[in-house]
Amino acid sequence: MNISIVIPTYNRRDLLERCLSSLLNQDYPRNKYEIIVVDDCSKDNTKELVKKLQLKNKNIRYIRHEKNKGVAAARNTGIKNSKGRIIAIVADDYILPKDYIKTIIRSFRNKNISLVNFRIIGDNNNFISKIFQNYKDYGLFVSVYEKKNSSFFIKIPSKKILKKSKIIPASGAAAFKKQIFKKFGFFDENLRTGEDTDFGYRLDKSDIRIYYNNYINVHHRYRNNFLRMMKQLFGYGESCYYIKKKNSNCEIVIPNDFANFLRLIIEIFYRPIQRCRYLKSLREIIIYYPFFFLLDLSRVFGIFYGYKEDVFNSNTNI
């Protein structure tokens, strides 16, 4: 088995169906890849959907948690039960291009690559999803360089490039050499969100580098509810505090003294400006800045909350 594709899912039957459809229509032999659906105790008819698809698709496997454990645990379950030499982790609301698997296989022909991830773009074109798309695109990379004419990408135009960043979260339909998990362990199941960021920082302590493929687009169904986006960023900020305690190389400011408190306040206003610098016009900056500000504010409040809970609750488990 060349590759195992792990899909954690929870109560998103309709989105999962689209995702599975895209994976079953890959330009790659089905007998060379398996799809592992890890059902994190869904209450909808996710199980019935997968069982129906299994009747005609022998490369689909189904594993169910008897209680909800979170996305990190679902990922780990899929990885531990995989048969492939390469592990790809796909969210249940992704739609994968037909050459997704083929591109992964070609990428790993370069022996220096241990992890590849892809650009995620919004599948829904409404204003709220565009906000989140821009927020992620303009905040993801801090240090990026380009390597032109990458020989291990067969039949890809030379004008395209491979981008590599020192630290990128291990997400974005990422594919891993299986040996990575033997060396660095699995995703931290104590984290309800940000588990991929934590894993990325662990990799950064070694000579592992994460390669970002900017020219294979994976479609993602972004949420249409801005308040839910803020809640998501709050939870991510809370997780970031615990990630900081685990990883000394994780550059997250903790409000444990006046200087750091002031730095966080400045960051709330400055980070949205950084995100806006790639926008095309003053009009776009005026429109997007308030939304970027609210999302960053939610993330910073999450960091405050995580710090406060740790300070006043000595039983916090990290």
Buried (B, 14 or more C-beta within 10 A) or exposed (E): EBBBBBBBBBBBBEBBBBBBEBBBEBEBEBEBBBBBBBBBBBEBEBBEBBEEBBEEBEBBBBBBBEEEBBBBBBBBBBBEBBBBEBBBBBBBBBBBBEBBBBBBBBBBEBEEBBBBBBBBBBBBEEEBBBBBBBBBBBBBBEEEEEEEEBEBBEEBEEEBBBBBBEBBBBBBBBBBBBEBBEEBEBBBBBBBBBBBBBBBBBBBEEEBBBBBBBBBBBBBBBBEEBEEBBBBBBBBBBBBBBBBBBBEEBEBBBBEEEEEEEBBEEBBEEBBEBBBEEBEEEEEBEBBBEBBBBBBBBBBBBBBBBBEEBEEEEEEEE
